[in-house]
Amino acid sequence: MRYEGNVYRPPSEANSLIIQITIGCARNTCTFCKMYKDKRFRIRKLEEVVEDLEIAKQYYHKGVKRIFLADGDALIVKTRDLLYILNKIKELFPNIERISAYGTPKDILDKSLEELKVLKEAGLDMLYVGLESGDDVVLKNVKKGVSADEIIRAGKNVKEANITLSMTAISGLGGRERLEEHALNTAYVVSEIKPEYLGFLTLMVDEDVPIYKEIQSNKMTILSPTDVAEEMKIFLENVDSEGTVFRSNHASNYVPIAGTLNKDKELMIRDVEEISKHKDFVPERYREF
């Protein structure tokens, strides 16, 4: 198998076979993101993808249980080609349990609901979607290229197609200037979609990302651990997403909590309050991108 550049995958895909069907990210405009900057976007030829799958078949004699289709927005691939890849996976790995991929809201909306349903029937089990924020001002500032309403429509289409939806949001993405709006509007979007999974990361920046310049020029104030806890509390107090498995235990987070909405909301709010009260935040030296 051949991999080009740095390869990224969700934490829950740690034991999955990763197959690149695209190289890089077609959007690649988000000011907070440093992923895929080392490569120019392109869609791989089908014969290259199939060759990688056939090599994997020979190498993994005991079979493969999960496959993650990389890179940043695999769903941009034409539906007919995705169906070909999905069918080839099931042919080569008849015991496959899950096939997943990243999908941007724009890519999802470029597919009809019927296309999404056909992809589900062919074996696409889960999509990972970057929500980032439910606040239109924040989304515009970070050049996400999508509105909160479009994110809601994309999320609802995934749900209606019966594809499992895992979304991520980013604490601190609006800075201290839009702390409350970011928390409240993200809670609203999540409540509208009700994804099966929701994970929170916390904004981390280095000199290689455009948002760093905004922080350096004081246009945006990065959140302190106490601010992050306040933002998280506001989000939890206002979200209504029954059954959503919630996690903020990513390596970037100051405030690691976990539970299931809505039944664990009060417990998680108390956890946030206790962490904030006792300043029991994850130390800066342990945080990672």
C-alpha positions, 0 to 999 in steps of 0.5 A: 500500500502507498500513502502520500504525505501525513495521514490523519484519522479519527481516534476511533479508527486507530485499528482500522485499515486506512485507504486513501481515495483522495489525497489532501483536502479539497476545501483546505481553507480553515484558518485553524487547521494545519492538516493536509498542507503538505499536499495538493488535493486530488482524487486517486485513480480507481485502479490505484485504490483497488490495487491498495485494497488487493495488497491489503487483502494479501497482507492481512490474512486474518481479514480486516474488520474496519476500513477508513477512507481517507483523506480529508473529504472522501465524500467528494468522490463521485457516487458511482466511483464510491459505490465501486470502491465500497463493492470492491471492499465487500468483495475482498473483505466479506467480513467487514464490519464498518466502513467510514470516512470524513465528509464535509457539510458541502460534500454531503449537500452535493449528494442527494438524499437518495445517493446517501441512502444508496451509499449506506446500502452499499456499506458506508456505515459512518461519516465524521463531520467537522461542525467546529461551531454553530455560530455563523460569525465564527464559521465565517471568521475561520473560513469554514465555507459553510453556514450553520443552516447548511451544517444542519441540513447536511447532518439531517440528511446523513441521519435520514440516510441512516448513516451513523454521524460523528461530529466534532466541535472546537472549544475556544474557536470564537475566542473570548470575544464570542465565547457565549455565542459559540457555545449557545449556537453550537448547542442549537445546531447539535440539538437540531441534528442530534448526531450519534456521537459528538466530540469536543476538541480545544483550540490549539494553534502554532505559527503555521496556521492563519488564526495565529496572526489574529491572536498575535494581533489581539483580534482574537483572545485565546481562551484560558482553561477557566474560559473553556470550562465556562464555555463548556458549561453554557453548551451543556446547559443549552444542548438537547440531543437525546442519545448523543454520546458526548466526549471531550477527552481529546488530547487537546482538552483542558476539561475531560468529561464524558457521558450520554446526552441528555441523561448525563447532562447534570452530572457532566455540568457538575464535573465541569464545575468541580474541575473549574472550582479546583483548577483541576485542568489538564496541564498545558504540557500534556496537551497535544494536537 
